[in-house]
């Protein structure tokens, strides 16, 4: 799955076309950024839903190589990748229900599949990663919606994830209420 639009990056010998910092030799990125991990996990969730392929098989085909590279470079990013992907898979019914509670004038069935995947991943990240500030989570998934969704996706994703954030922040037992903005 390729982005709908591509943004231009400044050309430099120390960065690849996707903006990843390169090693001295200029051959491989030093660290796989979490943004790239989020995109790949969203794509894997999409592949899982479209193909109905078992989650472990999708992981092996689409995420294993990135996971291994992240494990060698920054184990915390490898853990993030694995937890985000398998967490969304395991919690999908609960995440869908959480999103559906905040839909106004829409049904789950009417949503664009890419938006569903983004919302599932964003809702999981909001509710399961205490170390990631709320603003970072919201901004990341809005940016992914800009690149992979329809022209209306960023506003839609922003509105829904922010509504979920507001609702959960009112519950003192919620992880969202304990996270920094």
Secondary structure, 3 states (H helix, E strand, C coil): CCCCCCCCCCCCCCECCCCCEECCCCCCECCCCHHHHHHHHHHHHHHHHHHCCCHHHHHHHHHHHHHHHHHHHCHHHHHHHHHHHHHHHHHHHHHHHHHHHCCCCCCHHHCCHHHHHHHHHHHHHHHHCCCCCHHHHHHHHHHHHHHHCCCCHHHHHHHHHHHHHHHHHCCCCCHHHHCCC
